[in-house]
Amino acid sequence: MDKNTIIEAIRKGERISLECKLAQSEVPSSVWSSYSAFANTYGGMILLGVNEDMTEPDIAKRFTVTGVNNARKIRVDFWNLVNDREKVSVNLLNESDVETVDIDGKTIIAIRVPRADTSSRPVYINNNMMRGTYRRNDEGDYRCQEEVVKMMVRDAFSEGNDRLFLEHYSMDDIDIPTLVAYRNHFSNRYPEHVFNKMDHKEFLRQFGAYTLKRETGEEGLTMAGLLMFGKGLSVRERFDNLRLDYIDKSHLVGDQRYSDRLTYDGTWENNLYNFVTYVLPRLTKELPRPFQMEGSERNDDTPQHKAVREAMTNAVIHADLMLDGVLKVEKYDNKFVFTNPGLLKIPIEQIYSGYETRARNQRIQNLFRMIGLGENLGSGFPLILSACNEKHWLKPELIEQPELMQVKLVLHIVSEEDAVKRQANVGKDVGKELTERQLVIIDLIDKDPYISAQKMSEKMSEMPGKGIVATRTVERDLAVLKELGVLTRIGGRKDGHWEINKEQLPSLYRVR
């Protein structure tokens, strides 16, 4: 790592991907909580030999390169400790990840910590998983709560979560009408399949929804079987941590809060199969279906319908259904929002590129796939992106929210041009309300009027809970803010700057 890169990193100050330590002749003990935190979050860099003056309000002046006294000794001590399993659960580093850098005659040590893959997490210290596991939040290292550690342990098993055998849960806990509905769906798709001749118990066994423990002779439902086909009461008794919720906020009139809602009310068996098959038609009923024939049969299934189905099933199969949380689907006039408990198992950028990842709930994934809901491994998110691109819809937003232990997928069903016009018009009609992201943009411009859209994208992508914010997304928000009269561009694209029309802000500072 070169000197200029280090200096630029220090100028930006500590954040979710950078930690500075004042070190002179030994490895600071606080290095190890940062090592654990970076490994369990997004990865990051630790700089030894950089002092922070907490009394300095200007971030660009807060950090000073002081250097270390004996770089060779510190490096040797560091390698000895990072390879000590009593100190650190796993060493993720290569030789090139620890560098000595000279900055104006002072020596600092730069340690790059990669994000650990799911099989290595949790990365913990002091031989204590529950007390020694940390995650990064903004510029601090925070000890993980027990439920977060348990989530990481579950994710380390490649076979997924829903294989779990549920003691004392049997075929008596299956809602037979739900299972029959699924089997009808399956047999219509595969009329000659050998599974169609099996009784209910054997049918479920073939999918890992019912199992026999050979070592003890016990048999019963797995987590997949109960959650997919269980009676509502049985599901709630075993998984009282989980709620299923659909809310339609489209076409609202006056003070109307929602136009349709599906949550537990005693009128339906609240298992996953029912939830998905009840909600999907509500989401797709207003998507256009062009008339086209395949041979003598009509085929009106569009890529956009497939994308919505994929987004819906993705929310289920990637959820950590053992966490306290809500599996929620929201419908708006211009977007769908899918929220599921749990955090992402791989970085967001890898998901956008179509990187293959195993679902947390692989048996549930297979059950949905066998009736045409959900794509094969690794092809789901690229399908969503392709469908949105075909219609020139805004790029889907995948947002990880560690503080809430949940992930959101925002699937826009409006073009970029229409989005700009729509919000400008809405602003004129209802007090020009701004989104949270637009308020962040205003704050960044207030601090640095010369900041570029790319730099704003980088800064917001580093903020906890924001996910990856593309430069194009920032540019779209800037266009909206200009249309609303909040921002004015002075000068050209390269040498110009932004001006905030302050008189607009009192009526605008209401987050939508």
C-alpha positions in Angstrom: 0.0 0.0 0.0 1.5 3.3 -1.0 1.9 6.5 1.0 -0.7 8.6 -0.7 -3.4 6.0 -0.3 -2.7 5.9 3.5 -2.7 9.7 3.8 -6.1 9.9 2.0 -7.5 7.2 4.2 -6.4 9.1 7.3 -7.8 12.3 6.0 -11.3 10.8 5.8 -11.0 9.6 9.4 -12.2 6.4 11.1 -15.2 4.8 9.6 -16.7 1.3 9.1 -13.6 0.2 7.1 -10.8 2.0 9.0 -9.4 1.9 12.5 -6.4 4.0 13.8 -4.3 3.0 16.8 -1.6 4.8 18.7 1.1 2.2 18.9 4.7 2.7 19.9 6.6 -0.4 20.9 3.9 -3.1 21.2 0.7 -4.4 19.6 -2.2 -2.6 21.3 -4.6 -5.0 22.9 -7.6 -3.3 21.2 -6.2 -4.4 17.8 -7.9 -7.8 18.3 -11.5 -6.5 18.8 -11.0 -4.5 15.6 -9.6 -7.6 13.8 -12.7 -9.6 14.9 -15.1 -6.8 14.0 -13.7 -6.2 10.5 -13.6 -10.0 9.8 -17.2 -10.4 10.9 -18.5 -7.3 9.0 -17.1 -6.0 5.7 -13.4 -6.2 6.2 -11.2 -3.1 6.8 -7.8 -1.7 7.6 -6.1 -1.1 10.9 -3.3 1.5 11.0 -0.8 1.3 13.9 1.1 4.5 14.6 -1.7 7.0 14.1 -3.1 9.1 16.9 -6.6 10.5 17.2 -7.3 13.8 18.9 -11.0 13.5 20.0 -11.1 17.2 20.9 -10.5 18.2 17.2 -13.9 18.8 15.5 -12.4 18.7 12.0 -12.1 15.1 10.9 -9.4 16.0 8.3 -7.2 17.3 11.2 -8.2 14.8 13.9 -5.7 12.1 13.0 -1.9 12.5 13.2 0.8 10.2 12.0 3.0 9.6 15.1 4.7 6.4 13.9 5.9 3.3 15.8 9.3 2.9 17.5 10.1 -0.7 16.6 8.2 -1.8 13.5 10.0 -5.1 13.2 9.2 -6.2 16.8 5.6 -5.2 16.5 5.2 -7.2 13.3 6.8 -10.3 14.8 4.6 -10.0 17.9 1.5 -9.5 15.8 2.1 -12.6 13.6 2.8 -14.6 16.7 -0.5 -13.6 18.3 -2.7 -13.8 15.1 -1.5 -17.4 14.7 -2.2 -18.3 18.3 -5.6 -20.0 18.5 -5.9 -19.1 22.1 -5.9 -15.4 21.0 -7.7 -15.5 17.7 -10.0 -18.2 16.4 -8.7 -18.1 12.8 -5.9 -16.3 11.0 -7.3 -14.8 7.8 -4.2 -12.9 6.7 -1.5 -13.5 4.1 2.0 -12.0 4.4 1.1 -9.2 2.0 -1.8 -8.1 4.3 0.6 -6.6 6.9 2.8 -3.8 5.5 5.3 -1.2 6.9 4.8 2.2 5.3 7.0 5.3 5.7 5.2 8.6 5.8 7.4 11.7 6.1 10.1 9.8 8.1 7.6 8.1 10.4 6.8 4.4 10.2 3.3 3.0 10.4 2.0 -0.5 10.1 -1.0 -1.1 7.9 -3.0 -4.3 8.5 -5.6 -5.3 5.9 -8.3 -7.6 7.4 -10.5 -9.3 4.9 -14.2 -10.2 5.4 -14.3 -13.8 6.6 -16.5 -16.2 4.6 -19.4 -17.8 6.3 -17.5 -21.0 7.0 -15.0 -19.1 9.2 -17.4 -16.9 11.1 -17.8 -16.0 13.8 -14.2 -14.8 14.2 -13.6 -14.3 17.9 -10.8 -13.6 20.3 -9.5 -14.8 23.7 -10.9 -18.3 23.1 -14.4 -17.0 24.0 -17.0 -17.1 21.2 -19.9 -15.5 23.1 -17.8 -12.7 24.7 -15.1 -12.3 22.1 -17.1 -11.9 18.9 -17.3 -8.3 17.5 -18.9 -6.5 14.5 -18.1 -3.1 13.1 -20.6 -0.2 13.2 -19.6 3.1 11.8 -16.2 3.8 13.5 -16.6 1.5 16.5 -16.2 -2.2 17.4 -19.1 -3.7 19.3 -19.4 -6.9 21.1 -22.1 -9.1 19.4 -25.2 -10.1 21.2 -25.7 -13.8 21.7 -28.4 -14.1 18.9 -25.9 -12.6 16.4 -23.2 -15.1 17.3 -25.7 -17.9 17.0 -26.7 -16.7 13.6 -23.1 -16.8 12.4 -22.7 -20.3 13.8 -25.8 -21.4 11.9 -24.5 -19.8 8.7 -21.2 -21.7 9.0 -23.0 -25.0 8.2 -23.2 -25.5 4.4 -26.4 -27.6 4.7 -28.5 -24.6 5.7 -30.8 -23.9 8.7 -34.0 -25.6 7.7 -32.7 -29.1 8.1 -33.2 -28.8 11.8 -35.1 -31.7 13.3 -38.1 -30.6 15.5 -38.7 -32.9 18.4 -42.3 -33.7 19.2 -43.6 -32.3 15.8 -45.3 -34.9 13.6 -47.7 -35.2 10.7 -50.4 -34.1 13.2 -48.9 -30.6 12.9 -49.2 -30.5 9.1 -52.1 -28.6 7.6 -53.4 -31.1 5.1 -55.3 -28.7 2.8 -52.0 -26.7 2.5 -50.1 -29.8 1.6 -52.7 -31.0 -0.8 -52.7 -27.6 -2.6 -48.9 -27.9 -2.9 -49.1 -31.4 -4.2 -51.7 -30.4 -6.8 -49.4 -27.6 -7.9 -46.5 -30.2 -8.1 -48.5 -32.8 -10.0 -49.8 -30.3 -12.5 -46.2 -29.4 -13.3 -44.9 -33.0 -13.2 -47.9 -35.3 -13.9 -45.8 -38.4 -14.4 -43.5 -37.9 -11.4 -43.0 -40.9 -9.1 -43.5 -38.7 -6.0 -47.2 -38.3 -6.9 -47.9 -41.9 -5.9 -46.5 -41.5 -2.4 -48.4 -40.9 0.8 -48.0 -37.5 2.5 -45.3 -38.5 4.9 -43.1 -40.2 2.2 -43.7 -37.2 -0.1 -42.4 -34.9 2.6 -39.4 -37.1 3.3 -38.3 -36.8 -0.3 -37.9 -33.1 0.2 -36.3 -33.2 3.6 -39.4 -31.8 5.2 -39.9 -35.0 7.3 -37.0 -37.1 8.5 -36.0 -40.2 10.4 -33.1 -40.0 12.9 -31.5 -43.4 12.3 -29.3 -43.3 15.4 -32.4 -43.1 17.7 -35.3 -44.2 15.5 -37.1 -40.9 16.2 -39.0 -39.4 13.3 -40.8 -36.1 12.7 -40.9 -32.8 10.9 -37.9 -30.6 10.1 -38.0 -26.9 10.3 -38.7 -26.8 6.5 -41.7 -29.1 6.8 -43.4 -27.2 9.7 -42.8 -23.7 8.3 -43.9 -24.6 4.7 -47.0 -26.7 5.5 -47.6 -26.5 9.2 -50.9 -25.6 11.0 -50.8 -22.0 12.0 -51.0 -22.7 15.7 -48.1 -25.3 15.5 -46.0 -22.8 13.5 -46.6 -20.0 16.1 -45.9 -22.3 19.0 -42.5 -23.3 17.7 -41.5 -20.1 15.9 -43.1 -17.4 18.0 -40.2 -15.2 17.1 -41.4 -14.8 13.5 -44.2 -12.8 11.9 -45.5 -12.8 8.3 -46.9 -9.6 7.1 -48.1 -8.2 3.7 -49.3 -4.6 3.4 -50.5 -2.8 0.3 -49.9 1.0 0.4 -50.8 1.6 -3.2 -53.7 3.7 -4.4 -54.3 5.3 -1.0 -57.0 7.9 -0.6 -57.0 10.6 2.0 -55.8 9.4 5.4 -56.0 5.7 4.4 -53.1 3.8 5.9 -53.3 0.8 3.6 -55.6 -0.6 1.0 -55.0 -4.3 1.7 -53.2 -6.4 4.4 -52.4 -10.0 5.1 -51.2 -10.8 8.6 -52.3 -13.4 11.1 -55.9 -12.9 11.9 -57.2 -16.5 12.4 -58.7 -16.8 8.9 -55.7 -18.6 7.3 -53.0 -21.1 8.3 -50.0 -18.8 8.4 -47.3 -21.1 6.9 -44.8 -20.1 4.2 -46.6 -21.8 1.3 -49.8 -20.0 2.0 -48.1 -16.6 2.6 -46.2 -16.7 -0.7 -49.1 -18.0 -2.8 -51.5 -15.5 -1.3 -49.2 -12.5 -1.7 -47.7 -13.1 -5.2 -51.0 -12.6 -7.1 -51.6 -9.3 -5.1 -48.1 -8.1 -6.2 -48.3 -9.0 -9.9 -52.0 -8.3 -10.7 -51.3 -4.8 -12.1 -48.1 -5.7 -14.0 -48.8 -5.6 -17.8 -49.3 -9.0 -19.4 -48.8 -8.7 -23.2 -50.7 -11.3 -25.3 -48.4 -13.8 -26.9 -48.9 -17.4 -28.1 -46.5 -20.4 -27.8 -47.9 -22.9 -30.2 -51.6 -23.2 -29.4 -51.2 -21.9 -25.8 -51.1 -18.4 -24.5 -48.0 -17.4 -22.5 -48.3 -14.1 -20.6 -45.5 -14.8 -18.1 -43.1 -11.9 -18.5 -39.6 -11.4 -17.2 -41.0 -8.8 -14.8 -43.4 -11.3 -13.3 -40.6 -13.7 -12.9 -38.5 -11.0 -11.2 -41.2 -10.3 -8.6 -41.6 -14.1 -7.9 -37.8 -14.3 -7.5 -37.7 -11.4 -5.1 -40.5 -12.9 -3.1 -38.9 -16.3 -2.8 -35.5 -14.8 -2.2 -36.8 -13.0 0.9 -37.9 -16.4 2.3 -35.1 -18.7 1.4 -32.3 -16.2 2.5 -34.1 -15.3 5.8 -32.8 -16.4 9.1 -36.1 -17.6 10.4 -34.8 -18.3 13.9 -34.2 -14.6 14.6 -36.8 -12.3 16.1 -38.2 -10.4 13.1 -40.8 -9.9 10.4 -40.9 -11.4 7.0 -42.6 -8.5 5.4 -43.7 -7.5 1.9 -44.9 -4.0 1.1 -46.5 -2.8 -2.1 -46.5 0.9 -3.2 -47.5 2.6 -6.3 -44.0 2.6 -7.7 -42.1 -0.1 -5.9 -42.2 -3.4 -3.9 -40.2 -3.7 -0.7 -39.2 -7.2 0.6 -37.8 -7.4 4.2 -36.4 -10.5 5.8 -34.6 -11.2 9.2 -30.9 -12.0 9.0 -27.9 -10.4 7.3 -26.2 -11.1 4.0 -23.9 -14.1 3.8 -21.7 -12.5 1.1 -20.9 -8.9 0.1 -23.6 -6.9 -1.7 -21.4 -6.3 -4.8 -21.0 -10.1 -5.2 -24.7 -10.6 -5.2 -25.2 -7.9 -7.9 -22.6 -9.7 -10.0 -24.5 -13.0 -9.7 -22.0 -14.7 -7.3 -23.4 -18.1 -6.3 -24.5 -18.4 -2.7 -26.3 -21.1 -0.8 -29.6 -20.2 0.7 -30.1 -20.4 4.4 -33.2 -22.5 3.8 -32.2 -24.9 1.1 -35.1 -27.4 1.5 -37.6 -24.6 1.4 -35.8 -23.3 -1.7 -36.1 -26.7 -3.4 -39.8 -27.0 -2.5 -40.5 -23.6 -4.1 -38.3 -24.3 -7.1 -40.2 -27.6 -7.8 -43.4 -25.6 -8.4 -41.7 -22.9 -10.5 -41.0 -20.4 -7.8 -37.4 -19.4 -7.7 -34.5 -19.9 -10.1 -31.5 -22.2 -9.9 -28.4 -21.5 -7.8 -26.8 -18.2 -8.7 -29.2 -17.1 -11.4 -31.9 -15.4 -9.3 -30.6 -11.9 -8.7 -29.2 -11.5 -12.3 -32.7 -12.4 -13.5 -34.2 -9.5 -11.4 -31.6 -7.1 -12.7 -32.2 -8.2 -16.3 -36.0 -7.8 -16.0 -35.7 -4.3 -14.5 -33.2 -3.3 -17.2 -35.5 -4.5 -19.9 -38.2 -2.2 -18.7 -35.7 0.6 -17.9 -36.8 0.4 -14.3 -34.6 1.9 -11.6 -31.9 -0.5 -10.4 -33.1 -2.6 -7.5 -31.7 -1.6 -4.1 -30.3 -4.3 -1.8 -29.9 -2.8 1.7 -28.3 -4.5 4.7 -29.4 -3.1 8.1 -27.1 -4.6 10.7 -28.6 -2.5 13.5 -32.1 -4.1 12.8 -30.7 -7.5 11.8 -32.6 -7.4 8.5 -32.1 -7.1 4.8 -34.4 -5.0 2.4 -34.8 -5.4 -1.3 -36.5 -2.5 -3.0 -37.8 -3.4 -6.4 -38.7 -0.3 -8.3 -41.4 -0.5 -11.0 -40.9 2.9 -12.5 -38.3 4.3 -14.9 -35.6 6.8 -13.9 -37.1 9.6 -15.9 -40.6 9.0 -14.5 -39.2 8.8 -11.0 -37.6 12.3 -11.3 -40.8 13.7 -12.7 -43.0 12.0 -10.1 -41.1 13.1 -7.1 -40.9 16.7 -8.4 -44.6 16.7 -8.9 -45.3 15.1 -5.6 -43.1 17.7 -4.0 -45.1 20.5 -5.5 -48.3 19.0 -4.3 -47.6 17.8 -0.7 -44.9 20.0 0.7 -41.8 18.7 -1.2 -40.9 15.8 1.1 -37.4 14.4 0.8 -36.2 10.9 1.2 -33.6 10.0 3.9 -31.0 9.5 1.2 -31.6 12.9 -0.3 -31.2 14.5 3.2 -27.8 12.8 3.5 -26.9 14.2 0.1 -27.8 17.7 1.3 -25.7 17.2 4.4 -22.7 16.1 2.4 -23.0 19.1 0.1 -23.4 21.4 3.1 -20.0 20.1 4.4 -18.3 20.2 0.9 -20.1 22.1 -1.9 -17.5 20.7 -4.4 -18.1 17.1 -3.6 -18.8 14.9 -6.7 -21.6 12.4 -7.2 -19.0 9.6 -7.2 -17.6 10.8 -3.9 -21.1 11.0 -2.4 -21.7 7.5 -3.6 -18.5 6.2 -1.8 -19.3 8.0 1.4 -22.9 6.8 1.6 -21.9 3.2 0.7 -19.6 3.3 3.8 -22.5 4.4 6.1 -24.0 1.6 8.2 -27.4 0.3 7.0 -27.2 2.2 3.6 -25.9 -0.7 1.5 -24.2 0.1 -1.8 -25.4 3.4 -3.2 -24.5 3.7 -6.9 -23.2 6.9 -8.4 -26.2 6.8 -10.8 -28.6 6.7 -7.9 -26.9 9.8 -6.4 -27.2 11.6 -9.8 -30.9 10.8 -10.0 -31.4 12.2 -6.5 -29.4 15.3 -7.5 -31.7 15.7 -10.5 -34.8 15.5 -8.2 -33.3 18.1 -5.8 -32.6 20.5 -8.7 -36.1 20.0 -10.0 -37.5 20.8 -6.6 -35.4 24.0 -6.3 -33.4 22.7 -3.3 -30.0 22.6 -5.2 -28.5 24.8 -7.8 -25.4 23.9 -9.8 -22.9 26.7 -10.2 -20.3 26.1 -13.0 -19.5 23.0 -15.0 -19.5 19.4 -14.2 -15.8 19.3 -13.4 -15.0 22.7 -11.9 -18.4 23.7 -10.6 -20.0 23.4 -7.1 -23.5 23.0 -5.5 -25.4 25.7 -3.7 -28.2 24.8 -1.2 -31.2 27.0 -1.4 -31.5 27.3 2.4 -34.9 29.0 2.4 -36.5 25.8 1.1 -35.2 23.6 3.8 -37.5 24.3 6.8 -40.5 22.9 4.8 -38.4 20.2 3.3 -36.9 18.5 6.4 -39.5 15.8 6.7 -38.3 12.3 5.9 -40.7 10.4 3.7 
